[in-house]
Amino acid sequence: MKNVCLLGATGSIGDSTVNVIEQHPEEFKLHSLAANTNWKKVAEIANKLGAKRACMFDANAAKELKNAMPSLDVLTGMEGLCELASDPCADIVENALMGAVGCLPTISAIKCGKHVALANKETMVMAGPVIQDTLKANPKSFITPIDSEHNAIFQCLAGRPNAEVECLEITASGGPFRERAIETFGDITLKDALNHPVWSMGKKITIDSASMMNKGLEVIEAHFLFDIPYEQIKVVVHPQSMIHSMVQFRDGSLMAQMGAPDMRIPIQVALTWPNRLKLETKRLDLPTLGKFTFFAPDFDKFRCLALAFEAGKAGGVVPSMMNAANEVVVDAFLKERIRFVDIPKFVESVMAKAPTLNGRLTLDDALAADAEARRLAAELVK
């Protein structure tokens, strides 16, 4: 029986994780959970699965939850998230938080030797070298990725040495604008951008998918997760979203992981690896699938994807600043304060102001860069 700490319990990843835990009560126990403001849903999950501790990032939500559930140990803020992540009773820390807020809890969990099931890609983007160094200093800790693309690569590699890898091929659905003419991007509305053709996700990640920044973040995450140079990471557009990513090996073998577009599959793999448990989910019926199609990404149309490659190769604080700027401008787009085409323009403007870093990135460097990028991006939005 493994005790699970679920950070980001009220989002789509949280919903899928709760279902996985419910399907395997003999394997998993939800020990603690965290969310931002949705205390009613946290209370519902805690009641249903018997969680003992919770954290609401929002202080008012924490008060409401404590009033509703006096017996529940309720924490708040970043301090509360890090305390849950380092709780000795938690065997697995699943980080499904949204944005840069997920970085410090990940580090706290690693320092305590935890198994981290990671769905928070911003952790690796803003502080990849820091995470790598922290893992080396805490060899009992390890990360299993939840994002479907990284989970697919993880399964294809299955522990094989990097020397055998020719390249990683990260698949992308292409989002709602894959076939849209670039000349019309100025007319894109919020409703258009939220209409993802395949996945049902939170609003921020849906906009990132529409701009393909999400795929860019995944490229940087893959670089740090698997220690593969950017020159050996490719993005391929696969609209059917049945092949979740591939690994090209040096002997010519191309390994692909396939499955229905259901996040419960990579979540369960991340929680149980190297074991595989039964999961009640859709199976692929190959004869009925028809044909698979693949396209090279259009870096001119999806400037955010190009910016992510540029940021990753530049290194230092550039990825941190790119990620933070993107969070600010996407939030502004969701509030209809800027246009869709402003997203890459503003992100690139902030990236251009990134200072040169002497030496390897530290946590202080990453946090300071994150704060400065948010300030700069807010000024652009204003």
VOBA-1610 file (N, C-alpha, C; in pm, whole numbers, padded with zeros to 5 digits, always signed):
BEGIN
Met+00085-00120+00000Met+00000+00000+00000Met+00088+00124+00000Lys+00071+00211-00101Lys+00149+00334-00111Lys+00059+00453-00076Asn+00111+00541+00010Asn+00042+00665+00043Asn+00076+00772-00061Val-00028+00832-00118Val-00010+00931-00225Val-00041+01071-00174Cys+00048+01164-00205Cys+00024+01307-00183Cys-00007+01365-00320Leu-00127+01417-00338Leu-00172+01467-00468Leu-00178+01619-00467Leu-00080+01682-00529Leu-00076+01828-00540Leu-00141+01869-00672Gly-00247+01946-00663Gly-00323+01980-00783Gly-00439+01884-00801Ala-00515+01866-00694Ala-00616+01760-00689Ala-00744+01794-00764Thr-00769+01922-00792Thr-00900+01960-00846Thr-00900+01983-00996Gly-00785+01969-01063Gly-00778+01983-01207Gly-00806+01853-01279Ser-00788+01851-01410Ser-00818+01731-01488Ser-00724+01616-01453Ile-00596+01646-01427Ile-00503+01541-01386Ile-00543+01485-01249Gly-00586+01575-01161Gly-00633+01533-01030Gly-00753+01441-01040Asp-00849+01476-01126Asp-00967+01392-01146Asp-00927+01252-01191Ser-00837+01245-01289Ser-00794+01116-01341Ser-00719+01036-01236Thr-00638+01104-01155Thr-00563+01035-01049Thr-00657+00977-00945Val-00757+01053-00907Val-00855+01003-00811Val-00920+00876-00864Asn-00951+00874-00993Asn-01012+00754-01052Asn-00917+00635-01048Val-00789+00658-01076Val-00689+00550-01070Val-00680+00495-00928Ile-00676+00583-00830Ile-00669+00539-00690Ile-00794+00459-00653Glu-00910+00505-00701Glu-01034+00433-00672Glu-01035+00295-00736Gln-00971+00281-00851Gln-00966+00150-00917Gln-00871+00053-00848His-00780+00107-00764His-00680+00022-00699His-00669+00052-00550Pro-00777+00031-00476Pro-00774+00062-00332Pro-00676-00026-00254Glu-00639-00140-00313Glu-00544-00228-00246Glu-00400-00183-00267Glu-00379-00091-00362Glu-00244-00044-00396Glu-00214+00095-00343Phe-00317+00182-00342Phe-00295+00323-00312Phe-00392+00376-00207Lys-00341+00468-00128Lys-00421+00540-00030Lys-00391+00688-00046Leu-00495+00770-00065Leu-00472+00914-00073Leu-00449+00967+00067His-00325+01006+00093His-00289+01055+00226His-00313+01205+00240Ser-00282+01281+00134Ser-00296+01427+00140Ser-00322+01481+00000Leu-00376+01602-00004Leu-00407+01664-00132Leu-00400+01815-00120Ala-00383+01881-00235Ala-00371+02026-00235Ala-00436+02085-00359Ala-00482+02209-00345Ala-00541+02282-00457Ala-00525+02431-00429Asn-00573+02513-00521Asn-00560+02657-00506Asn-00676+02715-00426Thr-00796+02715-00485Thr-00911+02779-00421Thr-01033+02690-00404Asn-01041+02581-00478Asn-01163+02500-00481Asn-01172+02408-00359Trp-01202+02468-00244Trp-01202+02392-00119Trp-01319+02293-00112Lys-01429+02323-00179Lys-01543+02231-00177Lys-01508+02098-00244Lys-01435+02106-00356Lys-01396+01983-00423Lys-01291+01908-00343Val-01200+01981-00279Val-01101+01917-00192Val-01171+01843-00078Ala-01271+01907-00018Ala-01346+01843+00090Ala-01416+01717+00040Glu-01471+01724-00080Glu-01539+01608-00137Glu-01443+01491-00158Ile-01324+01521-00215Ile-01225+01415-00239Ile-01172+01360-00108Ala-01143+01449-00013Ala-01091+01406+00117Ala-01190+01316+00189Asn-01317+01351+00183Asn-01421+01268+00245Asn-01430+01132+00178Lys-01426+01132+00046Lys-01446+01010-00030Lys-01329+00912-00013Leu-01205+00966-00010Leu-01088+00879-00007Leu-01016+00878+00127Gly-01068+00950+00224Gly-01013+00942+00360Gly-00879+01010+00378Ala-00854+01117+00307Ala-00728+01190+00323Ala-00717+01251+00463Lys-00595+01259+00512Lys-00572+01311+00648Lys-00526+01457+00649Arg-00462+01501+00540Arg-00408+01636+00536Arg-00445+01702+00403Ala-00449+01835+00406Ala-00478+01911+00284Ala-00410+02046+00291Cys-00388+02105+00174Cys-00335+02240+00167Cys-00413+02317+00061Met-00461+02434+00101Met-00521+02527+00007Met-00423+02641-00011Phe-00379+02664-00134Phe-00281+02771-00158Phe-00338+02906-00117Asp-00467+02923-00139Asp-00536+03047-00101Asp-00575+03042+00047Ala-00537+03143+00122Ala-00559+03143+00267Ala-00707+03143+00303Asn-00789+03217+00230Asn-00933+03218+00259Asn-00997+03083+00232Ala-00952+03017+00125Ala-01003+02882+00095Ala-00964+02784+00205Ala-00845+02803+00261Ala-00800+02716+00370Ala-00891+02730+00492Lys-00931+02853+00523Lys-01022+02876+00636Lys-01157+02809+00611Glu-01208+02822+00489Glu-01336+02761+00456Glu-01328+02609+00469Leu-01219+02551+00422Leu-01204+02405+00429Leu-01195+02359+00574Lys-01121+02433+00656Lys-01106+02395+00797Lys-01241+02404+00869Asn-01320+02504+00837Asn-01453+02516+00897Asn-01544+02400+00856Ala-01530+02359+00731Ala-01614+02250+00679Ala-01569+02114+00730Met-01437+02099+00753Met-01382+01970+00796Met-01285+01992+00912Pro-01336+02011+01033Pro-01249+02040+01148Pro-01146+01932+01177Ser-01175+01806+01139Ser-01083+01696+01169Ser-00967+01687+01070Leu-00977+01759+00958Leu-00873+01755+00856Leu-00761+01853+00891Asp-00637+01808+00880Asp-00521+01895+00903Asp-00504+01983+00779Val-00535+02111+00791Val-00537+02203+00675Val-00420+02300+00682Leu-00340+02304+00577Leu-00227+02395+00564Leu-00258+02497+00456Thr-00169+02593+00440Thr-00194+02695+00337Thr-00063+02746+00278Gly-00073+02801+00158Gly+00039+02868+00093Gly+00149+02774+00047Met+00259+02836+00001Met+00373+02758-00047Met+00434+02674+00064Glu+00435+02729+00184Glu+00488+02653+00298Glu+00409+02525+00319Gly+00277+02534+00304Gly+00193+02416+00319Gly+00217+02314+00210Leu+00232+02360+00086Leu+00260+02267-00025Leu+00390+02191+00000Cys+00493+02264+00041Cys+00623+02200+00065Cys+00618+02105+00183Glu+00537+02139+00284Glu+00524+02049+00399Glu+00457+01918+00359Leu+00351+01927+00277Leu+00287+01804+00229Leu+00384+01721+00145Ala+00462+01789+00060Ala+00555+01719-00029Ala+00667+01648+00046Ser+00698+01697+00166Ser+00807+01637+00244Ser+00756+01553+00361Asp+00625+01533+00371Asp+00565+01454+00479Asp+00621+01311+00478Pro+00677+01262+00589Pro+00733+01127+00593Pro+00631+01018+00562Cys+00503+01047+00581Cys+00400+00946+00557Cys+00368+00928+00408Ala+00409+01022+00325Ala+00379+01015+00182Ala+00489+00937+00109Asp+00449+00832+00040Asp+00544+00752-00038Asp+00563+00809-00178Ile+00454+00856-00238Ile+00457+00912-00373Ile+00401+01054-00368Val+00473+01148-00424Val+00424+01284-00438Val+00392+01308-00584Glu+00264+01322-00614Glu+00225+01354-00751Glu+00205+01504-00762Asn+00284+01566-00849Asn+00278+01711-00866Asn+00203+01744-00994Ala+00074+01779-00978Ala-00009+01820-01091Ala-00049+01966-01077Leu+00032+02043-01004Leu+00007+02186-00990Leu+00028+02256-01125Met-00034+02370-01142Met-00021+02444-01267Met+00077+02558-01251Gly+00179+02562-01337Gly+00270+02675-01340Gly+00391+02662-01249Ala+00462+02773-01236Ala+00588+02776-01162Ala+00570+02746-01014Val+00448+02756-00963Val+00423+02726-00822Val+00462+02583-00788Gly+00473+02497-00889Gly+00506+02356-00862Gly+00652+02329-00838Cys+00739+02427-00860Cys+00884+02402-00852Cys+00932+02369-00711Leu+00903+02455-00615Leu+00953+02434-00478Leu+00901+02306-00414Pro+00772+02270-00430Pro+00727+02142-00375Pro+00801+02023-00435Thr+00834+02030-00564Thr+00911+01921-00626Thr+01046+01907-00560Ile+01113+02019-00539Ile+01245+02016-00474Ile+01234+01963-00332Ser+01130+02003-00260Ser+01110+01954-00123Ser+01093+01803-00122Ala+01016+01751-00216Ala+00993+01607-00223Ala+01122+01532-00254Ile+01200+01584-00348Ile+01326+01518-00385Ile+01422+01516-00267Lys+01431+01627-00195Lys+01522+01634-00081Lys+01486+01533+00028Cys+01359+01490+00029Cys+01315+01391+00129Cys+01314+01250+00070Gly+01375+01231-00047Gly+01390+01098-00103Gly+01263+01039-00160Lys+01170+01122-00205Lys+01040+01073-00250Lys+01043+01025-00396His+00948+00939-00426His+00913+00908-00565His+00822+01022-00609Val+00864+01098-00710Val+00787+01210-00760Val+00726+01173-00894Ala+00593+01171-00901Ala+00521+01153-01027Ala+00490+01293-01077Leu+00557+01334-01184Leu+00559+01475-01223Leu+00470+01505-01343Ala+00371+01591-01320Ala+00287+01642-01429Ala+00306+01792-01445Asn+00390+01852-01362Asn+00413+01997-01363Asn+00539+02025-01445Lys+00522+02045-01576Lys+00638+02060-01664Lys+00717+02186-01634Glu+00649+02288-01575Glu+00719+02414-01546Glu+00833+02395-01447Thr+00824+02292-01362Thr+00932+02261-01269Thr+01063+02244-01344Met+01061+02162-01450Met+01183+02133-01525Met+01223+02250-01614Val+01124+02323-01665Val+01154+02433-01756Val+01226+02546-01682Met+01174+02585-01566Met+01233+02700-01497Met+01356+02664-01415Ala+01371+02536-01378Ala+01482+02501-01289Ala+01539+02362-01319Gly+01546+02326-01446Gly+01596+02194-01484Gly+01731+02157-01423Pro+01833+02243-01435Pro+01963+02209-01376Pro+01956+02192-01224Val+01870+02272-01158Val+01854+02261-01013Val+01793+02125-00977Ile+01692+02083-01052Ile+01629+01953-01027Ile+01729+01841-01049Gln+01807+01849-01157Gln+01908+01747-01182Gln+02009+01737-01068Asp+02057+01853-01020Asp+02155+01854-00912Asp+02094+01802-00782Thr+01968+01836-00756Thr+01902+01789-00634Thr+01881+01638-00638Leu+01848+01584-00754Leu+01833+01439-00768Leu+01966+01367-00744Lys+02074+01424-00796Lys+02206+01363-00777Lys+02244+01362-00629Ala+02203+01467-00558Ala+02236+01476-00415Ala+02144+01389-00329Asn+02034+01342-00387Asn+01937+01259-00313Asn+01903+01136-00397Pro+01995+01040-00404Pro+01980+00927-00496Pro+01861+00835-00468Lys+01802+00844-00350Lys+01684+00763-00322Lys+01561+00816-00396Ser+01563+00942-00432Ser+01450+01003-00500Ser+01458+00977-00650Phe+01344+00969-00716Phe+01340+00955-00861Phe+01209+01012-00914Ile+01212+01046-01042Ile+01095+01106-01107Ile+01041+01011-01212Thr+00908+00992-01212Thr+00842+00926-01324Thr+00749+01030-01386Pro+00759+01054-01517Pro+00680+01160-01579Pro+00536+01119-01607Ile+00445+01214-01594Ile+00302+01191-01619Ile+00257+01247-01753Asp+00311+01360-01796Asp+00272+01412-01927Asp+00275+01298-02027Ser+00173+01287-02110Ser+00161+01169-02196Ser+00283+01152-02287Glu+00340+01263-02333Glu+00454+01253-02424Glu+00579+01202-02351His+00606+01256-02234His+00725+01212-02160His+00706+01073-02102Asn+00583+01043-02065Asn+00554+00908-02017Asn+00575+00807-02129Ala+00537+00844-02252Ala+00558+00756-02367Ala+00707+00733-02391Ile+00787+00839-02386Ile+00932+00826-02404Ile+00990+00740-02293Phe+00945+00764-02171Phe+00988+00687-02054Phe+00963+00538-02077Gln+00845+00505-02128Gln+00812+00364-02153Gln+00895+00306-02268Cys+00917+00387-02372Cys+00997+00338-02485Cys+01143+00316-02446Leu+01197+00404-02366Leu+01336+00389-02321Leu+01351+00270-02227Ala+01256+00258-02134Ala+01255+00145-02039Ala+01392+00119-01978Gly+01464+00229-01945Gly+01592+00213-01879Gly+01710+00194-01971Arg+01690+00196-02105Arg+01802+00181-02197Arg+01897+00300-02185Pro+02027+00280-02206Pro+02123+00391-02193Pro+02107+00494-02303Asn+02138+00619-02271Asn+02124+00728-02367Asn+02211+00710-02490Ala+02322+00638-02475Ala+02413+00618-02589Ala+02344+00544-02702Glu+02237+00472-02673Glu+02164+00398-02776Glu+02060+00483-02849Val+02036+00605-02800Val+01930+00689-02853Val+01983+00781-02963Glu+01915+00777-03078Glu+01947+00869-03186Glu+01869+01000-03171Cys+01739+00989-03140Cys+01661+01109-03114Cys+01529+01073-03047Leu+01472+01172-02981Leu+01338+01162-02925Leu+01243+01234-03020Glu+01126+01176-03045Glu+01027+01239-03131Glu+00900+01262-03050Ile+00877+01388-03015Ile+00762+01426-02933Ile+00645+01459-03024Thr+00535+01389-03006Thr+00420+01413-03093Thr+00334+01528-03040Ala+00266+01593-03133Ala+00177+01705-03101Ala+00050+01691-03184Ser-00062+01723-03124Ser-00187+01719-03200Ser-00193+01828-03306Gly-00120+01936-03281Gly-00127+02052-03370Gly-00227+02155-03324Gly-00311+02116-03226Gly-00408+02210-03170Gly-00515+02252-03269Pro-00594+02351-03233Pro-00706+02391-03319Pro-00666+02470-03443Phe-00539+02515-03451Phe-00501+02605-03559Phe-00399+02544-03655Arg-00387+02412-03652Arg-00287+02345-03737Arg-00308+02378-03884Glu-00433+02383-03927Glu-00462+02407-04069Glu-00507+02551-04096Arg-00504+02634-03996Arg-00548+02772-04014Arg-00437+02857-04075Ala-00473+02943-04169Ala-00375+03029-04235Ala-00318+03130-04137Ile-00187+03148-04141Ile-00120+03239-04049Ile-00172+03382-04064Glu-00218+03416-04185Glu-00268+03551-04210Glu-00394+03584-04128Thr-00462+03479-04079Thr-00585+03500-04003Thr-00566+03491-03853Phe-00442+03472-03807Phe-00418+03455-03664Phe-00459+03579-03584Gly-00457+03693-03647Gly-00497+03815-03577Gly-00644+03817-03541Asp-00723+03730-03604Asp-00867+03724-03578Asp-00906+03616-03477Ile-00808+03544-03425Ile-00838+03434-03333Ile-00900+03487-03204Thr-01010+03427-03164Thr-01078+03465-03040Thr-01043+03370-02928Leu-01078+03408-02807Leu-01057+03321-02692Leu-01134+03190-02710Lys-01257+03199-02758Lys-01337+03078-02781Lys-01269+02986-02881Asp-01213+03042-02987Asp-01141+02962-03087Asp-01026+02886-03022Ala-00948+02957-02941Ala-00827+02899-02883Ala-00857+02793-02777Leu-00973+02803-02713Leu-01010+02706-02609Leu-01075+02580-02667Asn-01093+02578-02798Asn-01160+02465-02862Asn-01059+02362-02910His-00999+02286-02817His-00898+02187-02853His-00965+02067-02917Pro-00909+02015-03027Pro-00976+01907-03100Pro-00966+01769-03037Val-00877+01750-02940Val-00855+01615-02885Val-00870+01609-02734Trp-00792+01690-02663Trp-00781+01678-02519Trp-00875+01775-02447Ser-00925+01729-02331Ser-01001+01816-02243Ser-00911+01854-02125Met-00869+01980-02119Met-00769+02022-02022Met-00810+02155-01960Gly-00728+02200-01865Gly-00751+02331-01805Gly-00728+02440-01909Lys-00776+02561-01878Lys-00772+02669-01976Lys-00629+02710-02013Lys-00540+02718-01914Lys-00405+02765-01943Lys-00333+02669-02037Ile-00338+02541-02009Ile-00268+02444-02093Ile-00335+02432-02229Thr-00465+02459-02237Thr-00534+02457-02366Thr-00485+02570-02455Ile-00465+02688-02397Ile-00411+02800-02475Ile-00266+02769-02515Asp-00188+02711-02425Asp-00051+02673-02458Asp-00049+02573-02573Ser-00148+02485-02578Ser-00155+02388-02688Ser-00189+02459-02819Ala-00277+02559-02812Ala-00315+02633-02931Ala-00197+02710-02989Ser-00110+02762-02902Ser+00007+02837-02948Ser+00127+02746-02973Met+00116+02621-02930Met+00221+02519-02931Met+00335+02551-02835Met+00312+02648-02744Met+00408+02668-02636Met+00414+02544-02548Asn+00301+02478-02532Asn+00299+02357-02451Asn+00400+02256-02503Lys+00407+02242-02636Lys+00504+02148-02694Lys+00646+02197-02673Gly+00664+02329-02678Gly+00796+02384-02651Gly+00841+02358-02509Leu+00749+02374-02413Leu+00781+02343-02274Leu+00818+02196-02260Glu+00749+02110-02335Glu+00776+01966-02328Glu+00913+01933-02384Val+00958+02007-02484Val+01092+01987-02539Val+01197+02014-02431Ile+01181+02126-02361Ile+01277+02161-02256Ile+01270+02059-02142Glu+01148+02019-02105Glu+01134+01919-02000Glu+01201+01788-02040Ala+01182+01746-02166Ala+01243+01621-02212Ala+01395+01628-02206His+01450+01743-02241His+01595+01762-02236His+01649+01733-02096Phe+01581+01785-01994Phe+01629+01766-01857Phe+01589+01631-01798Leu+01470+01583-01831Leu+01427+01453-01777Leu+01515+01339-01825Phe+01549+01343-01956Phe+01618+01230-02016Phe+01763+01261-02051Asp+01808+01382-02020Asp+01947+01423-02042Asp+01988+01403-02188Ile+01901+01450-02278Ile+01923+01438-02422Ile+01944+01578-02480Pro+02047+01598-02564Pro+02070+01731-02624Pro+01951+01776-02710Tyr+01933+01907-02718Tyr+01822+01961-02797Tyr+01830+01920-02944Glu+01953+01902-02993Glu+01971+01863-03132Glu+01915+01724-03160Gln+01890+01646-03054Gln+01836+01511-03069Gln+01689+01503-03025Ile+01622+01617-03020Ile+01480+01620-02985Ile+01403+01683-03100Lys+01303+01612-03149Lys+01221+01659-03261Lys+01075+01667-03217Val+00999+01751-03285Val+00854+01758-03266Val+00789+01716-03397Val+00692+01625-03390Val+00619+01581-03507Val+00470+01596-03480Val+00398+01659-03571Val+00254+01679-03555Val+00181+01552-03597His+00099+01502-03506His+00024+01376-03527His-00120+01402-03480Pro-00207+01448-03569Pro-00340+01495-03529Pro-00425+01390-03458Gln-00404+01262-03486Gln-00488+01159-03424Gln-00457+01137-03276Ser-00341+01178-03232Ser-00302+01171-03090Ser-00314+01030-03031Met-00284+00931-03111Met-00284+00792-03064Met-00143+00743-03033Ile-00046+00795-03109Ile+00095+00772-03076Ile+00140+00890-02991His+00182+00861-02869His+00205+00970-02773His+00347+01023-02775Ser+00440+00949-02828Ser+00576+00993-02860Ser+00657+00871-02899Met+00776+00895-02953Met+00859+00787-03005Met+01005+00809-02970Val+01081+00699-02974Val+01226+00705-02957Val+01289+00635-03076Gln+01374+00709-03147Gln+01452+00651-03257Gln+01586+00606-03200Phe+01613+00475-03209Phe+01738+00421-03159Phe+01842+00417-03271Arg+01968+00407-03232Arg+02077+00417-03329Arg+02084+00298-03424Asp+02016+00186-03389Asp+02017+00069-03478Asp+01906+00074-03582Gly+01831+00185-03587Gly+01723+00198-03683Gly+01586+00164-03629Ser+01578+00109-03509Ser+01449+00076-03449Ser+01380+00204-03402Leu+01252+00216-03433Leu+01171+00329-03387Leu+01064+00275-03294Met+01076+00308-03167Met+00981+00258-03067Met+00876+00365-03041Ala+00748+00325-03050Ala+00638+00419-03027Ala+00547+00365-02918Gln+00494+00454-02836Gln+00394+00414-02737Gln+00259+00465-02782Met+00163+00373-02791Met+00029+00407-02838Met-00072+00384-02727Gly-00183+00451-02737Gly-00291+00433-02641Gly-00399+00535-02665Ala-00516+00510-02611Ala-00624+00607-02621Ala-00582+00737-02553Pro-00633+00852-02599Pro-00600+00979-02534Pro-00670+00991-02399Asp-00620+00917-02301Asp-00679+00910-02167Asp-00565+00924-02067Met-00565+01032-01988Met-00454+01059-01898Met-00442+00958-01784Arg-00544+00877-01764Arg-00533+00776-01658Arg-00424+00675-01689Ile-00396+00653-01818Ile-00294+00555-01855Ile-00155+00601-01812Pro-00108+00720-01854Pro+00025+00762-01808Pro+00032+00786-01657Ile-00079+00828-01597Ile-00078+00847-01452Ile-00053+00715-01382Gln-00125+00611-01424Gln-00106+00481-01358Gln+00033+00425-01384Val+00084+00442-01505Val+00220+00397-01534Val+00320+00468-01442Ala+00302+00599-01426Ala+00394+00677-01341Ala+00387+00633-01195Leu+00268+00594-01149Leu+00252+00554-01009Leu+00301+00413-00982Thr+00295+00325-01083Thr+00320+00182-01059Thr+00447+00129-01122Trp+00513+00206-01208Trp+00631+00156-01279Trp+00734+00093-01186Pro+00791-00023-01222Pro+00785-00094-01350Pro+00670-00194-01362Asn+00581-00196-01266Asn+00468-00289-01272Asn+00354-00228-01355Arg+00271-00314-01410Arg+00154-00270-01484Arg+00030-00335-01424Leu-00064-00253-01382Leu-00188-00302-01323Leu-00301-00289-01424Lys-00406-00364-01401Lys-00524-00354-01486Lys-00584-00214-01471Leu-00634-00159-01582Leu-00698-00028-01580Leu-00820-00032-01669Glu-00932+00010-01615Glu-01057+00016-01693Glu-01056+00144-01776Thr-01015+00129-01899Thr-01011+00242-01992Thr-01025+00189-02133Lys-01042+00277-02229Lys-01063+00236-02368Lys-00938+00171-02426Arg-00958+00064-02504Arg-00850+00000-02577Arg-00854+00045-02723Leu-00737+00051-02785Leu-00732+00084-02927Leu-00769-00039-03010Asp-00857-00020-03105Asp-00894-00126-03199Asp-00833-00088-03333Leu-00717-00145-03363Leu-00637-00101-03477Leu-00713-00102-03610Pro-00791-00206-03642Pro-00859-00205-03772Pro-00957-00090-03791Thr-01005-00034-03680Thr-01104+00074-03693Thr-01041+00214-03687Leu-00911+00220-03665Leu-00847+00350-03647Leu-00827+00426-03778Gly-00822+00353-03890Gly-00792+00420-04015Gly-00644+00450-04025Lys-00607+00560-04087Lys-00466+00590-04108Lys-00416+00694-04008Phe-00287+00688-03978Phe-00219+00787-03897Phe-00148+00884-03991Thr-00150+01011-03957Thr-00080+01111-04037Thr+00021+01185-03951Phe+00126+01234-04018Phe+00234+01304-03948Phe+00278+01422-04032Phe+00310+01533-03964Phe+00353+01655-04032Phe+00467+01719-03954Ala+00553+01790-04026Ala+00653+01872-03958Ala+00583+01997-03903Pro+00623+02044-03786Pro+00560+02166-03731Pro+00598+02290-03810Asp+00509+02386-03815Asp+00533+02513-03883Asp+00585+02613-03779Phe+00716+02634-03777Phe+00777+02720-03675Phe+00745+02867-03699Asp+00710+02904-03821Asp+00672+03043-03848Asp+00532+03070-03793Lys+00442+02977-03815Lys+00305+02993-03767Lys+00299+02983-03615Phe+00376+02890-03561Phe+00375+02868-03415Phe+00509+02916-03358Arg+00520+03046-03347Arg+00644+03109-03303Arg+00683+03067-03161Cys+00584+03036-03078Cys+00615+02995-02940Cys+00700+02869-02936Leu+00675+02777-03029Leu+00755+02654-03034Leu+00900+02686-03067Ala+00921+02774-03162Ala+01057+02815-03197Ala+01125+02886-03079Leu+01049+02970-03008Leu+01105+03042-02894Leu+01151+02945-02785Ala+01076+02838-02765Ala+01112+02740-02662Ala+01243+02670-02697Phe+01260+02633-02824Phe+01388+02574-02865Phe+01501+02674-02843Glu+01477+02801-02878Glu+01579+02904-02859Glu+01613+02921-02711Ala+01511+02923-02627Ala+01533+02939-02483Ala+01611+02822-02426Gly+01572+02701-02465Gly+01640+02583-02415Gly+01787+02582-02453Lys+01817+02613-02578Lys+01957+02613-02622Lys+02036+02726-02559Ala+01971+02839-02533Ala+02039+02951-02468Ala+02075+02917-02323Gly+01986+02843-02256Gly+02011+02801-02119Gly+02009+02917-02021Gly+02079+02899-01909Gly+02082+03001-01805Gly+01943+03028-01751Val+01907+03157-01742Val+01776+03195-01690Val+01673+03215-01801Val+01713+03195-01927Val+01621+03223-02037Val+01496+03135-02031Pro+01508+03002-02008Pro+01386+02921-01997Pro+01296+02966-01882Ser+01356+03004-01769Ser+01277+03052-01655Ser+01197+03175-01693Met+01262+03269-01763Met+01196+03394-01800Met+01090+03370-01908Met+01119+03281-02002Met+01020+03248-02104Met+00895+03190-02042Asn+00913+03096-01951Asn+00800+03030-01887Asn+00716+03129-01806Ala+00782+03213-01728Ala+00710+03310-01644Ala+00634+03410-01730Ala+00700+03460-01834Ala+00635+03556-01923Ala+00513+03494-01989Asn+00528+03369-02030Asn+00415+03301-02095Asn+00297+03287-02000Glu+00323+03255-01873Glu+00214+03243-01777Glu+00137+03375-01764Val+00211+03485-01760Val+00147+03617-01745Val+00065+03652-01868Val+00123+03635-01985Val+00052+03679-02106Val-00064+03586-02141Val-00052+03457-02110Val-00165+03367-02133Val-00281+03404-02041Asp-00249+03436-01917Asp-00354+03481-01824Asp-00422+03608-01878Ala-00343+03698-01935Ala-00399+03820-01992Ala-00488+03789-02112Phe-00447+03691-02193Phe-00530+03652-02307Phe-00661+03589-02260Leu-00652+03507-02155Leu-00773+03445-02100Leu-00871+03549-02046Lys-00816+03663-02003Lys-00900+03774-01955Lys-00934+03871-02068Glu-00894+03832-02191Glu-00922+03910-02312Glu-00866+04052-02306Arg-00747+04062-02248Arg-00678+04192-02240Arg-00577+04209-02353Ile-00536+04096-02414Ile-00444+04101-02528Ile-00495+04005-02635Arg-00434+04012-02755Arg-00471+03923-02864Arg-00386+03796-02861Phe-00433+03694-02930Phe-00358+03569-02938Phe-00220+03591-02997Val-00211+03676-03098Val-00082+03699-03164Val+00015+03777-03076Asp-00035+03836-02967Asp+00054+03907-02875Asp+00134+03811-02787Ile+00085+03689-02772Ile+00151+03595-02680Ile+00297+03574-02718Pro+00328+03526-02839Pro+00471+03508-02872Pro+00548+03639-02876Lys+00483+03746-02920Lys+00551+03876-02930Lys+00598+03923-02792Phe+00510+03913-02693Phe+00546+03958-02558Phe+00648+03864-02493Val+00633+03734-02514Val+00728+03638-02458Val+00868+03663-02514Glu+00875+03684-02644Glu+01005+03709-02707Glu+01068+03838-02654Ser+00986+03939-02630Ser+01036+04065-02577Ser+01098+04046-02440Val+01035+03968-02355Val+01088+03941-02221Val+01216+03858-02229Met+01215+03756-02315Met+01335+03673-02331Met+01456+03755-02371Ala+01434+03856-02453Ala+01545+03939-02501Ala+01613+04015-02388Lys+01545+04030-02276Lys+01600+04105-02162Lys+01666+04013-02058Ala+01674+03885-02089Ala+01734+03791-01994Ala+01883+03818-01977Pro+01930+03829-01854Pro+02073+03852-01832Pro+02155+03726-01857Thr+02280+03743-01886Thr+02371+03630-01903Thr+02408+03574-01766Leu+02403+03444-01755Leu+02431+03379-01626Leu+02571+03322-01628Asn+02650+03355-01527Asn+02782+03298-01512Asn+02775+03178-01418Gly+02803+03061-01470Gly+02796+02941-01388Gly+02664+02870-01403Arg+02650+02761-01331Arg+02530+02678-01339Arg+02413+02743-01266Leu+02294+02726-01321Leu+02173+02784-01264Leu+02150+02736-01120Thr+02121+02831-01031Thr+02083+02798-00894Thr+01934+02825-00876Leu+01878+02778-00765Leu+01738+02803-00737Leu+01712+02952-00721Asp+01802+03023-00655Asp+01785+03168-00640Asp+01784+03237-00775Asp+01871+03192-00866Asp+01873+03248-01002Asp+01738+03230-01070Ala+01685+03107-01060Ala+01559+03074-01128Ala+01443+03155-01070Leu+01438+03166-00939Leu+01328+03239-00875Leu+01335+03389-00905Ala+01457+03443-00904Ala+01473+03586-00935Ala+01435+03614-01080Ala+01475+03526-01170Ala+01442+03543-01312Ala+01292+03532-01335Asp+01229+03439-01265Asp+01084+03422-01274Asp+01013+03551-01232Ala+01056+03608-01121Ala+00992+03730-01071Ala+01013+03848-01167Glu+01134+03862-01219Glu+01163+03972-01310Glu+01084+03959-01440Ala+01074+03836-01491Ala+00999+03815-01614Ala+00851+03847-01596Arg+00797+03814-01481Arg+00657+03845-01454Arg+00636+03997-01450Arg+00732+04069-01392Arg+00722+04215-01386Arg+00725+04275-01526Leu+00820+04226-01607Leu+00834+04278-01743Leu+00711+04246-01828Ala+00661+04125-01815Ala+00544+04085-01893Ala+00421+04163-01852Ala+00404+04188-01721Ala+00291+04266-01673Ala+00294+04407-01728Glu+00414+04463-01741Glu+00426+04598-01799Glu+00382+04598-01944Leu+00421+04494-02018Leu+00382+04485-02159Leu+00230+04472-02173Val+00171+04390-02087Val+00026+04372-02091Val-00044+04503-02058Lys+00007+04575-01959Lys-00054+04701-01919Lys-00048+04804-02031
//
